[in-house]
Amino acid sequence: MHEIILCKLGEVVLKGLNRRSFEMKLMSNIRRRTQRFGKWKIYSRQSTIYVEPAEDTCDIAEAYAACKQVFGIIAITRALPCEKSKEAIFDTARTYLGGALTAAKSFKVESKRADKSFPMGSIQLSQWVGGALHDAFPHLTVDVHHPELTVYIEVREDAAYVHGPSVPGAGGLPVGCGGTAVTLLVNQENSFKTAAAQEIADSLRRAGLSVTVEAVPWETYLQRLQDGSFDLYYGECRLTADWDILELVGTTGSLNYGGFSDEKTDSLLAVCRTTDDTQRSAALASLWEDLLAKTPIAPLCFKSDSVVTTTGLVDGLVATETDPFFSLTQWTVHLDDPPKAK
């Protein structure tokens, strides 16, 4: 079996009837943070979120580091699942934690039997596995009060899990569950974008949402996008002539920083990319209707200005995306000797 990540929930478990919605938000945040390290199966059972590799190429170390930064997780550990038998559990502990057991001077075993059909009680299992590990590592002494290493065993419905001590997570509540206050991330080096982000924030405030614009340097901005460390972000994407938005909203899209994933949307994107001209309008209409309902992105449109002039009439004309009359004082207009029409 593959090594997995176990994320123990914090304040989420106290949220009563809203608990499931909090868990779903937390799993979405974990999925967004881990997506660039491979494909993962993420699910919740018994106050624990499991992050399980879906393919051999997954980078478990990087995903583990990313999960430690996700708010809503109180503790986190890497674990190895195994068959639910005392022999398999002992063999897994001996091999998986062999290095730590060799380095330690004292140890104990703690077991948690969530699956009540397992034939041994928690104390019995701890004693049996502890005795077998002591035989395998005779230099160890048993210390149930202050051990140098604790071997943890969790017997759950689908498998048994063996792991060492957990480390603290970020704690708190999942991002997006703490009320209506959010931040809008933007690159500070583009004055037009920061101004536009502020206008967007002002509009959202009038709608009752508390928005703080967070303007950061480009390197920080890009890293935050890649890490999924944002509530909202203001960005720009130049589409191709066929308006293909796969990279923005497709599950595998390189610009899908929010981690949006939907099988129907992926299917509609594929149809738009492969259909012929006679069916393309209908395919695009279906895609836009789908995106309108799910709103993974909010497209923004701005007024577009242009300068039209005869070739050679004006020297020094350098129109920009935001100002067609940029550096107007540097223009030279040839009114006395206009160029001849070609």
VOBA-1610 file (N, C-alpha, C; in pm, whole numbers, padded with zeros to 5 digits, always signed):
BEGIN
Met+00083-00121+00000Met+00000+00000+00000Met+00087+00125+00000His+00032+00234-00052His+00104+00361-00058His+00094+00435+00075Glu+00199+00512+00106Glu+00197+00601+00220Glu+00094+00710+00196Ile+00023+00750+00301Ile-00080+00853+00288Ile-00059+00960+00394Ile-00140+01067+00387Ile-00137+01175+00484Ile-00269+01175+00561Leu-00259+01180+00694Leu-00377+01189+00779Leu-00384+01329+00839Cys-00494+01399+00815Cys-00514+01535+00866Cys-00623+01532+00973Lys-00587+01563+01095Lys-00683+01565+01205Lys-00752+01700+01211Leu-00884+01698+01226Leu-00961+01821+01222Leu-00954+01897+01354Gly-00963+02029+01343Gly-00960+02115+01461Gly-01099+02164+01496Glu-01120+02297+01485Glu-01249+02357+01524Glu-01365+02308+01438Val-01333+02250+01323Val-01439+02205+01232Val-01533+02107+01302Val-01477+02019+01390Val-01559+01915+01452Val-01660+01973+01551Leu-01646+02101+01586Leu-01736+02162+01682Leu-01853+02234+01616Lys-01862+02226+01485Lys-01956+02312+01414Lys-02095+02252+01392Gly-02127+02147+01466Gly-02262+02093+01467Gly-02319+02061+01331Leu-02436+02117+01302Leu-02504+02088+01177Leu-02428+02139+01055Asn-02339+02236+01075Asn-02261+02290+00964Asn-02131+02214+00940Arg-02109+02110+01017Arg-01980+02042+01012Arg-01947+01992+00873Arg-02043+01932+00804Arg-02013+01875+00672Arg-01972+01983+00573Ser-02037+02099+00578Ser-01999+02206+00486Ser-01858+02255+00515Phe-01821+02257+00644Phe-01685+02297+00680Phe-01584+02193+00630Glu-01617+02066+00644Glu-01529+01960+00595Glu-01510+01968+00445Met-01618+01995+00373Met-01610+02007+00228Met-01520+02123+00188Lys-01532+02235+00259Lys-01447+02350+00229Lys-01301+02318+00259Leu-01276+02249+00369Leu-01140+02212+00404Leu-01080+02118+00301Met-01157+02020+00255Met-01107+01927+00153Met-01078+02000+00022Ser-01162+02100-00009Ser-01137+02180-00129Ser-01007+02257-00117Asn-00981+02313+00002Asn-00857+02387+00023Asn-00735+02295+00016Ile-00747+02174+00070Ile-00638+02077+00062Ile-00613+02037-00083Arg-00721+02013-00155Arg-00708+01974-00297Arg-00638+02084-00377Arg-00672+02208-00349Arg-00611+02320-00419Arg-00462+02331-00388Arg-00426+02307-00261Arg-00287+02320-00219Arg-00199+02206-00273Thr-00257+02088-00291Thr-00177+01969-00328Thr-00180+01936-00476Gln-00261+02005-00555Gln-00283+01963-00693Gln-00156+01966-00779Arg-00062+02054-00748Arg+00058+02061-00831Arg+00161+01954-00795Phe+00129+01871-00693Phe+00220+01765-00654Phe+00169+01627-00695Gly+00067+01624-00782Gly+00013+01498-00832Gly-00137+01491-00814Lys-00194+01377-00848Lys-00337+01355-00832Lys-00362+01280-00701Trp-00461+01327-00625Trp-00485+01274-00492Trp-00632+01237-00473Lys-00655+01136-00394Lys-00790+01101-00351Lys-00807+01158-00210Ile-00897+01253-00195Ile-00913+01323-00067Ile-01054+01298-00016Tyr-01064+01244+00106Tyr-01195+01211+00162Tyr-01190+01222+00314Ser-01307+01228+00375Ser-01317+01251+00519Ser-01390+01135+00586Arg-01332+01086+00696Arg-01395+00981+00776Arg-01353+00997+00922Gln-01451+00993+01011Gln-01425+00989+01154Gln-01330+01099+01200Ser-01363+01223+01166Ser-01287+01342+01209Ser-01144+01345+01155Thr-01121+01275+01047Thr-00989+01273+00983Thr-01007+01288+00833Ile-00923+01369+00771Ile-00922+01380+00625Ile-00802+01302+00573Tyr-00829+01214+00478Tyr-00726+01129+00419Tyr-00681+01190+00286Val-00551+01202+00269Val-00494+01250+00143Val-00412+01134+00087Glu-00470+01067-00010Glu-00413+00942-00061Glu-00366+00958-00206Pro-00242+00921-00236Pro-00194+00932-00374Pro-00279+00850-00470Ala-00313+00910-00585Ala-00392+00839-00686Ala-00303+00784-00797Glu-00173+00817-00793Glu-00079+00767-00892Glu+00060+00760-00830Asp+00146+00680-00891Asp+00279+00656-00834Asp+00369+00778-00836Thr+00341+00874-00923Thr+00429+00991-00938Thr+00401+01102-00837Cys+00305+01084-00748Cys+00271+01186-00650Cys+00391+01213-00558Asp+00412+01340-00524Asp+00520+01381-00434Asp+00462+01395-00294Ile+00473+01288-00215Ile+00412+01286-00082Ile+00477+01388+00012Ala+00607+01409-00002Ala+00677+01501+00086Ala+00630+01645+00066Glu+00617+01687-00061Glu+00572+01823-00090Glu+00425+01842-00051Ala+00342+01740-00075Ala+00201+01749-00038Ala+00186+01759+00113Tyr+00268+01684+00185Tyr+00267+01688+00332Tyr+00303+01828+00383Ala+00406+01887+00323Ala+00447+02023+00361Ala+00336+02123+00331Ala+00267+02106+00218Ala+00159+02197+00181Ala+00041+02185+00277Cys+00007+02062+00316Cys-00107+02040+00406Cys-00084+02101+00543Lys+00042+02110+00587Lys+00072+02168+00716Lys+00036+02317+00722Gln+00020+02379+00603Gln-00011+02521+00597Gln-00160+02549+00580Val-00242+02445+00576Val-00385+02461+00551Val-00459+02484+00683Phe-00528+02596+00693Phe-00605+02625+00813Phe-00722+02527+00826Gly-00750+02487+00951Gly-00856+02391+00977Gly-00802+02256+01020Ile-00672+02233+01002Ile-00607+02108+01040Ile-00533+02131+01171Ile-00565+02054+01274Ile-00502+02073+01404Ile-00376+01990+01420Ala-00370+01876+01352Ala-00251+01790+01357Ala-00243+01710+01228Ile-00121+01672+01190Ile-00102+01604+01062Ile+00013+01504+01074Thr+00000+01394+01004Thr+00105+01293+01006Thr+00103+01212+00876Arg+00216+01154+00844Arg+00222+01058+00734Arg+00205+00919+00793Ala+00132+00834+00726Ala+00102+00701+00778Ala+00107+00598+00667Leu+00118+00472+00707Leu+00117+00363+00610Leu+00003+00268+00644Pro-00092+00252+00552Pro-00203+00159+00577Pro-00158+00014+00558Cys-00229-00077+00622Cys-00198-00219+00607Cys-00322-00301+00637Glu-00310-00430+00619Glu-00420-00523+00649Glu-00454-00518+00797Lys-00581-00543+00830Lys-00625-00537+00969Lys-00604-00671+01039Ser-00478-00701+01064Ser-00441-00818+01145Ser-00323-00778+01230Lys-00309-00838+01346Lys-00201-00799+01437Lys-00064-00826+01375Glu-00053-00932+01295Glu+00074-00963+01231Glu+00112-00859+01127Ala+00015-00819+01046Ala+00041-00718+00943Ala+00073-00583+01006Ile+00005-00551+01116Ile+00031-00424+01184Ile+00172-00422+01241Phe+00212-00532+01305Phe+00348-00539+01359Phe+00452-00529+01247Asp+00431-00602+01139Asp+00529-00601+01030Asp+00540-00461+00968Thr+00426-00391+00956Thr+00427-00255+00901Thr+00501-00160+00994Ala+00476-00170+01126Ala+00544-00084+01223Ala+00695-00112+01222Arg+00731-00239+01212Arg+00873-00276+01214Arg+00949-00221+01094Thr+00886-00222+00977Thr+00954-00175+00857Thr+00936-00024+00835Tyr+00816+00026+00854Tyr+00788+00166+00827Tyr+00856+00259+00926Leu+00858+00219+01053Leu+00918+00301+01158Leu+01050+00243+01206Gly+01109+00156+01126Gly+01232+00089+01167Gly+01344+00184+01201Gly+01363+00288+01120Gly+01470+00384+01147Gly+01450+00456+01278Ala+01327+00500+01305Ala+01297+00571+01429Ala+01309+00478+01550Leu+01267+00354+01534Leu+01277+00257+01643Leu+01423+00224+01674Thr+01505+00217+01572Thr+01648+00191+01592Thr+01716+00306+01664Ala+01676+00429+01632Ala+01740+00546+01691Ala+01692+00575+01833Ala+01570+00533+01868Ala+01513+00564+01998Ala+01569+00473+02107Lys+01557+00520+02230Lys+01599+00440+02345Lys+01480+00383+02421Ser+01366+00451+02412Ser+01245+00403+02479Ser+01125+00425+02388Phe+01020+00348+02412Phe+00903+00360+02325Phe+00779+00308+02397Lys+00665+00337+02334Lys+00539+00273+02373Lys+00450+00267+02250Val+00344+00189+02258Val+00249+00175+02148Val+00113+00221+02197Glu+00049+00306+02119Glu-00087+00351+02147Glu-00177+00309+02033Ser-00287+00244+02065Ser-00379+00195+01963Ser-00516+00257+01980Lys-00583+00278+01869Lys-00720+00329+01868Lys-00801+00239+01776Arg-00902+00173+01832Arg-00980+00077+01754Arg-01115+00139+01720Ala-01119+00211+01608Ala-01246+00269+01563Ala-01338+00162+01506Asp-01279+00057+01448Asp-01356-00055+01395Asp-01379-00154+01509Lys-01497-00153+01567Lys-01526-00237+01683Lys-01537-00385+01649Ser-01535-00419+01521Ser-01538-00560+01483Ser-01400-00624+01489Phe-01297-00542+01506Phe-01162-00596+01519Phe-01155-00680+01646Pro-01099-00801+01637Pro-01109-00898+01749Pro-01033-00860+01874Met-00938-00769+01870Met-00861-00731+01988Met-00900-00591+02033Gly-00898-00568+02164Gly-00920-00435+02216Gly-00797-00348+02197Ser-00810-00219+02220Ser-00698-00127+02197Ser-00579-00161+02287Ile-00606-00189+02415Ile-00496-00220+02507Ile-00430-00351+02470Gln-00511-00452+02434Gln-00455-00581+02394Gln-00366-00568+02271Leu-00412-00491+02174Leu-00334-00472+02051Leu-00202-00400+02080Ser-00209-00297+02164Ser-00088-00223+02200Ser+00012-00314+02269Gln-00036-00397+02360Gln+00053-00487+02433Gln+00117-00590+02339Trp+00035-00645+02247Trp+00088-00749+02158Trp+00192-00691+02062Val+00157-00578+01996Val+00250-00517+01902Val+00373-00464+01976Gly+00352-00406+02095Gly+00465-00357+02174Gly+00562-00468+02210Gly+00509-00585+02249Gly+00595-00697+02282Gly+00672-00747+02161Ala+00605-00754+02047Ala+00672-00800+01925Ala+00780-00702+01881Leu+00754-00571+01895Leu+00855-00472+01857Leu+00974-00476+01954His+00947-00501+02081His+01056-00511+02179His+01147-00629+02147Asp+01088-00739+02102Asp+01169-00854+02061Asp+01252-00822+01937Ala+01192-00743+01845Ala+01263-00709+01721Ala+01369-00602+01744Phe+01350-00517+01844Phe+01446-00410+01876Phe+01480-00420+02025Pro+01562-00518+02063Pro+01585-00546+02206Pro+01654-00435+02283His+01714-00336+02214His+01779-00227+02285His+01678-00130+02346Leu+01552-00138+02302Leu+01448-00046+02348Leu+01399-00084+02487Thr+01365+00017+02565Thr+01293-00006+02691Thr+01153+00051+02676Val+01061-00008+02747Val+00922+00038+02742Val+00902+00146+02847Asp+00850+00260+02803Asp+00824+00373+02892Asp+00687+00429+02856Val+00587+00398+02934Val+00451+00438+02900Val+00421+00582+02940His+00511+00644+03017His+00487+00781+03063His+00561+00886+02982His+00689+00864+02955His+00769+00962+02883His+00856+00891+02778Pro+00793+00829+02680Pro+00872+00755+02579Pro+00941+00850+02481Glu+01053+00808+02430Glu+01121+00886+02327Glu+01047+00875+02195Leu+00981+00762+02172Leu+00904+00741+02049Leu+00773+00671+02082Thr+00666+00723+02026Thr+00535+00657+02039Thr+00493+00605+01902Val+00459+00477+01897Val+00408+00414+01776Val+00256+00416+01783Tyr+00193+00479+01686Tyr+00048+00491+01685Tyr-00014+00392+01586Ile-00122+00329+01631Ile-00197+00235+01547Ile-00343+00278+01547Glu-00400+00294+01431Glu-00542+00327+01418Glu-00609+00220+01333Val-00700+00148+01392Val-00774+00044+01321Val-00908+00102+01280Arg-00921+00129+01152Arg-01043+00190+01101Arg-01118+00093+01011Glu-01225+00139+00949Glu-01313+00050+00874Glu-01244-00016+00755Asp-01165+00062+00680Asp-01109+00011+00556Asp-00971-00049+00572Ala-00897-00010+00676Ala-00759-00057+00692Ala-00710-00019+00831Ala-00591-00070+00865Ala-00519-00024+00984Ala-00412+00074+00939Tyr-00383+00174+01021Tyr-00285+00276+00985Tyr-00179+00284+01095Val-00054+00283+01053Val+00059+00290+01145Val+00135+00420+01118His+00165+00492+01225His+00240+00617+01206His+00312+00656+01334Gly+00404+00750+01321Gly+00472+00807+01437Gly+00394+00925+01489Pro+00454+01007+01574Pro+00384+01123+01632Pro+00340+01222+01525Ser+00225+01284+01547Ser+00176+01389+01459Ser+00249+01519+01489Val+00244+01611+01392Val+00299+01745+01413Val+00182+01844+01408Pro+00195+01959+01471Pro+00084+02056+01471Pro+00053+02107+01330Gly-00075+02126+01304Gly-00117+02188+01179Gly-00138+02337+01200Ala-00198+02403+01102Ala-00218+02548+01109Ala-00329+02585+01206Gly-00421+02488+01236Gly-00529+02513+01328Gly-00634+02608+01271Gly-00721+02658+01358Gly-00824+02753+01315Gly-00931+02690+01230Leu-00994+02775+01150Leu-01100+02733+01059Leu-01050+02739+00916Pro-01109+02657+00827Pro-01068+02662+00686Pro-01087+02801+00627Val-00994+02840+00538Val-01009+02967+00467Val-01142+02966+00393Gly-01219+03073+00411Gly-01350+03081+00346Gly-01464+03047+00440Cys-01431+03005+00565Cys-01536+02968+00660Cys-01541+03061+00780Gly-01459+03162+00783Gly-01452+03249+00900Gly-01540+03371+00892Gly-01638+03373+00804Gly-01725+03489+00790Gly-01718+03543+00649Thr-01748+03671+00632Thr-01753+03730+00499Thr-01634+03819+00469Ala-01527+03809+00548Ala-01407+03890+00524Ala-01309+03811+00439Val-01268+03867+00325Val-01174+03800+00236Val-01069+03901+00189Thr-00960+03847+00134Thr-00857+03932+00074Thr-00856+03913-00077Leu-00821+04020-00148Leu-00811+04018-00293Leu-00664+04039-00329Leu-00601+03936-00381Leu-00458+03938-00412Leu-00435+04003-00549Val-00333+04091-00557Val-00302+04157-00683Val-00153+04189-00687Asn-00098+04199-00807Asn+00043+04235-00824Asn+00060+04386-00806Gln+00143+04426-00710Gln+00158+04568-00678Gln+00234+04646-00784Glu+00304+04577-00875Glu+00387+04646-00972Glu+00309+04695-01094Asn+00180+04669-01097Asn+00095+04716-01206Asn-00009+04810-01147Ser+00011+04940-01164Ser-00076+05038-01101Ser-00220+05029-01151Phe-00236+04995-01280Phe-00371+04980-01333Phe-00445+04867-01263Lys-00376+04753-01245Lys-00440+04637-01182Lys-00471+04663-01034Thr-00381+04732-00965Thr-00410+04760-00824Thr-00529+04856-00810Ala-00538+04952-00902Ala-00652+05044-00898Ala-00782+04970-00930Ala-00776+04881-01030Ala-00894+04804-01066Ala-00935+04711-00952Ala-00836+04650-00885Ala-00866+04563-00772Ala-00935+04640-00660Gln-00892+04765-00637Gln-00953+04847-00534Gln-01098+04879-00569Glu-01124+04906-00698Glu-01261+04933-00741Glu-01349+04809-00722Ile-01293+04692-00754Ile-01368+04568-00736Ile-01399+04548-00588Ala-01299+04571-00502Ala-01319+04556-00358Ala-01428+04651-00308Asp-01427+04775-00358Asp-01529+04872-00317Asp-01669+04826-00359Ser-01678+04769-00479Ser-01808+04719-00527Ser-01857+04603-00442Leu-01766+04514-00405Leu-01804+04400-00322Leu-01843+04443-00182Arg-01778+04547-00131Arg-01816+04598+00001Arg-01959+04651+00001Arg-01996+04716-00109Arg-02134+04767-00118Arg-02234+04654-00122Ala-02186+04533-00159Ala-02274+04416-00161Ala-02272+04342-00027Gly-02198+04398+00071Gly-02198+04339+00204Gly-02079+04251+00235Leu-01980+04243+00145Leu-01863+04159+00167Leu-01745+04246+00209Ser-01675+04207+00314Ser-01559+04282+00360Ser-01436+04233+00284Val-01379+04320+00201Val-01268+04282+00114Val-01148+04373+00141Thr-01033+04310+00159Thr-00908+04383+00176Thr-00817+04352+00057Val-00771+04457-00013Val-00680+04438-00126Val-00539+04415-00072Glu-00478+04306-00114Glu-00341+04273-00073Glu-00251+04281-00195Ala-00178+04391-00209Ala-00088+04411-00322Ala+00052+04364-00285Val+00106+04270-00362Val+00235+04209-00330Val+00326+04210-00453Pro+00458+04197-00435Pro+00549+04190-00550Pro+00518+04071-00640Trp+00565+04079-00766Trp+00532+03976-00865Trp+00574+03837-00820Glu+00694+03822-00766Glu+00741+03690-00727Glu+00652+03631-00616Thr+00615+03716-00521Thr+00526+03671-00413Thr+00388+03639-00467Tyr+00339+03725-00557Tyr+00208+03704-00619Tyr+00201+03569-00690Leu+00302+03540-00772Leu+00304+03416-00848Leu+00314+03296-00754Gln+00398+03305-00651Gln+00412+03195-00557Gln+00283+03170-00481Arg+00215+03277-00442Arg+00087+03263-00371Arg-00017+03195-00459Leu-00018+03230-00588Leu-00112+03164-00679Leu-00081+03016-00690Gln+00046+02981-00707Gln+00085+02841-00722Gln+00058+02760-00596Asp+00070+02826-00480Asp+00045+02757-00353Asp-00103+02753-00317Gly-00185+02829-00392Gly-00327+02837-00357Gly-00352+02920-00233Ser-00259+03009-00199Ser-00268+03088-00077Ser-00338+03221-00105Phe-00467+03216-00126Phe-00545+03337-00154Phe-00693+03307-00137Asp-00773+03412-00116Asp-00918+03400-00119Asp-00968+03431-00260Leu-00931+03553-00308Leu-00960+03597-00444Leu-00830+03653-00501Tyr-00817+03647-00632Tyr-00701+03714-00693Tyr-00745+03783-00821Tyr-00676+03893-00851Tyr-00703+03967-00973Tyr-00588+03938-01069Gly-00622+03887-01188Gly-00520+03850-01285Gly-00564+03879-01426Glu-00482+03840-01520Glu-00509+03864-01661Glu-00471+03741-01742Cys-00554+03706-01838Cys-00527+03594-01927Cys-00564+03634-02069Arg-00470+03622-02158Arg-00496+03655-02298Arg-00539+03528-02372Leu-00662+03529-02419Leu-00717+03411-02485Leu-00674+03405-02631Thr-00672+03283-02682Thr-00646+03264-02824Thr-00770+03304-02904Ala-00757+03308-03035Ala-00866+03355-03121Ala-00992+03270-03109Asp-00976+03143-03069Asp-01093+03056-03057Asp-01154+03056-02916Trp-01105+03146-02829Trp-01158+03162-02693Trp-01153+03032-02614Asp-01044+02959-02626Asp-01027+02835-02553Asp-00986+02867-02409Ile-01067+02828-02309Ile-01037+02861-02169Ile-01001+02737-02088Leu-00953+02633-02155Leu-00915+02510-02085Leu-00813+02537-01975Glu-00712+02621-02004Glu-00608+02644-01905Glu-00660+02719-01782Leu-00771+02790-01797Leu-00827+02866-01686Leu-00917+02783-01596Val-01001+02698-01654Val-01102+02629-01573Val-01099+02478-01588Gly-01014+02424-01675Gly-01002+02280-01687Gly-00933+02220-01565Thr-00966+02098-01531Thr-00908+02035-01413Thr-00756+02036-01417Thr-00698+02015-01536Thr-00551+02012-01549Thr-00494+02143-01600Gly-00575+02249-01603Gly-00531+02376-01658Gly-00416+02438-01580Ser-00316+02489-01651Ser-00199+02546-01586Ser-00230+02678-01516Leu-00340+02744-01550Leu-00379+02870-01488Leu-00497+02853-01392Asn-00533+02730-01365Asn-00646+02701-01276Asn-00597+02701-01132Tyr-00558+02817-01083Tyr-00498+02827-00950Tyr-00597+02798-00838Gly-00725+02817-00866Gly-00824+02790-00763Gly-00856+02643-00744Gly-00801+02557-00831Gly-00825+02414-00817Gly-00965+02371-00855Phe-01035+02450-00937Phe-01169+02412-00980Phe-01164+02282-01060Ser-01253+02190-01028Ser-01255+02061-01097Ser-01399+02012-01108Asp-01444+01990-01231Asp-01581+01945-01253Asp-01584+01861-01381Glu-01633+01738-01370Glu-01634+01647-01485Glu-01718+01700-01600Lys-01833+01760-01570Lys-01919+01812-01676Lys-01850+01926-01749Thr-01788+02016-01674Thr-01717+02128-01737Thr-01604+02078-01825Asp-01528+01981-01777Asp-01419+01923-01856Asp-01472+01862-01985Ser-01588+01795-01976Ser-01648+01734-02094Ser-01691+01840-02195Leu-01751+01950-02146Leu-01795+02057-02236Leu-01675+02126-02300Leu-01566+02142-02226Leu-01444+02200-02283Leu-01390+02114-02395Ala-01393+01982-02374Ala-01344+01889-02476Ala-01430+01897-02602Val-01562+01910-02585Val-01652+01920-02701Val-01621+02048-02779Cys-01601+02158-02709Cys-01572+02286-02776Cys-01442+02279-02855Arg-01347+02202-02806Arg-01217+02194-02873Arg-01219+02101-02994Thr-01315+02012-03001Thr-01314+01910-03107Thr-01429+01921-03207Thr-01533+01999-03172Thr-01649+02006-03261Thr-01618+02086-03387Asp-01695+02062-03493Asp-01674+02137-03617Asp-01747+02272-03610Asp-01727+02355-03712Asp-01780+02491-03711Asp-01932+02496-03703Thr-01998+02396-03757Thr-02145+02398-03759Thr-02204+02378-03620Gln-02131+02312-03532Gln-02181+02284-03398Gln-02114+02368-03289Arg-02016+02448-03330Arg-01935+02519-03230Arg-02016+02620-03149Ser-02105+02694-03213Ser-02184+02794-03141Ser-02268+02729-03031Ala-02329+02617-03063Ala-02411+02547-02964Ala-02325+02492-02850Ala-02206+02442-02885Ala-02116+02388-02782Ala-02069+02498-02688Leu-02035+02615-02744Leu-01991+02727-02662Leu-02105+02777-02572Ala-02225+02780-02627Ala-02340+02824-02547Ala-02361+02733-02426Ser-02346+02603-02446Ser-02361+02508-02335Ser-02251+02528-02232Leu-02129+02555-02279Leu-02018+02578-02186Leu-02039+02704-02105Trp-02080+02815-02171Trp-02101+02940-02099Trp-02213+02927-01997Glu-02317+02853-02031Glu-02428+02832-01938Glu-02380+02754-01815Asp-02295+02655-01839Asp-02241+02576-01729Asp-02154+02662-01638Leu-02067+02743-01697Leu-01978+02828-01620Leu-02054+02937-01545Leu-02161+02986-01604Leu-02241+03088-01539Leu-02304+03034-01410Ala-02343+02906-01413Ala-02404+02845-01296Ala-02302+02816-01186Lys-02179+02783-01225Lys-02078+02742-01126Lys-01983+02855-01087Thr-01962+02948-01177Thr-01880+03068-01154Thr-01743+03039-01092Pro-01659+02960-01158Pro-01524+02939-01106Pro-01436+03063-01124Ile-01471+03148-01221Ile-01400+03273-01244Ile-01503+03383-01268Ala-01462+03508-01249Ala-01549+03622-01277Ala-01483+03706-01384Pro-01526+03693-01510Pro-01464+03771-01619Pro-01492+03920-01602Leu-01392+04000-01631Leu-01406+04146-01625Leu-01379+04205-01763Cys-01458+04302-01800Cys-01441+04367-01931Cys-01419+04517-01909Phe-01331+04575-01989Phe-01300+04716-01978Phe-01318+04784-02114Lys-01345+04913-02110Lys-01359+04991-02232Lys-01228+04989-02309Ser-01236+04973-02439Ser-01116+04968-02523Ser-01113+05090-02615Asp-01003+05166-02610Asp-00985+05283-02696Asp-00877+05253-02800Ser-00879+05329-02907Ser-00778+05310-03011Ser-00750+05444-03080Val-00635+05452-03144Val-00596+05570-03222Val-00581+05525-03367Val-00652+05591-03456Val-00644+05557-03598Val-00582+05677-03671Thr-00474+05652-03743Thr-00405+05761-03813Thr-00344+05708-03942Thr-00320+05799-04036Thr-00254+05763-04160Thr-00108+05730-04133Thr-00058+05630-04198Thr+00081+05589-04180Thr+00176+05705-04205Gly+00265+05731-04109Gly+00366+05835-04123Gly+00323+05972-04078Leu+00194+05991-04044Leu+00147+06123-04004Leu+00198+06161-03864Val+00212+06060-03776Val+00252+06086-03637Val+00374+06003-03604Asp+00476+06067-03552Asp+00594+05999-03501Asp+00588+05998-03347Gly+00638+05892-03287Gly+00642+05884-03141Gly+00515+05834-03078Leu+00422+05786-03159Leu+00296+05735-03105Leu+00321+05594-03050Val+00307+05581-02919Val+00325+05451-02853Val+00205+05427-02763Ala+00098+05376-02821Ala-00023+05350-02743Ala-00002+05230-02651Thr-00055+05237-02530Thr-00048+05126-02436Thr-00186+05067-02417Glu-00192+04955-02346Glu-00321+04888-02325Glu-00417+04974-02244Thr-00363+05056-02156Thr-00448+05136-02068Thr-00463+05281-02110Asp-00374+05328-02200Asp-00378+05469-02241Asp-00331+05482-02386Pro-00424+05498-02480Pro-00385+05510-02621Pro-00311+05639-02650Phe-00321+05737-02560Phe-00253+05865-02581Phe-00130+05879-02490Phe-00071+05765-02456Phe+00048+05764-02372Phe+00159+05849-02436Ser+00228+05927-02355Ser+00338+06016-02397Ser+00295+06109-02512Leu+00175+06166-02500Leu+00122+06254-02603Leu+00216+06373-02631Thr+00282+06422-02527Thr+00368+06540-02544Thr+00492+06508-02628Gln+00519+06380-02650Gln+00635+06341-02728Gln+00600+06313-02874Trp+00471+06330-02910Trp+00431+06303-03049Trp+00479+06416-03140Thr+00508+06380-03264Thr+00536+06478-03370Thr+00436+06456-03482Val+00352+06558-03507Val+00248+06546-03609Val+00290+06625-03732His+00297+06560-03847His+00344+06623-03970His+00225+06685-04046Leu+00179+06803-04000Leu+00065+06867-04064Leu+00108+06944-04189Asp+00229+06998-04190Asp+00274+07078-04305Asp+00306+06990-04424Asp+00353+06872-04398Asp+00395+06785-04509Asp+00340+06645-04486Pro+00207+06632-04498Pro+00146+06500-04473Pro+00196+06399-04576Pro+00205+06274-04536Pro+00253+06171-04629Pro+00155+06148-04742Lys+00207+06106-04851Lys+00121+06076-04966Lys+00050+05943-04945Ala-00073+05936-04987Ala-00150+05811-04975Ala-00087+05705-05062Lys-00087+05585-05009Lys-00032+05471-05083Lys-00142+05380-05131
//
